[in-house]
Amino acid sequence: MLSALLERIVPTSQRRTVDEMVQDLDLSAGDSRAKRSAFWTMLTLSAVIAAGG
């Protein structure tokens, strides 16, 4: 039953390995400078949007 539920929530074609998740989510893995730059850019833009209303 649990595997059927998992299959409905996240199909096999959309599942990621642990290594792929680390590359995507860990700011110190891979091209860390680009990831940190993108993070701060998005954070600044979201602050501007939130302040604008």
PyMOL commands that set and color helices and strands:
alter all, ss='L'
color gray80, all
select helices_A, chain A and resi 2-9+12-14+18-25+32-52
alter helices_A, ss='H'
color red, helices_A
deselect
rebuild
show_as cartoon
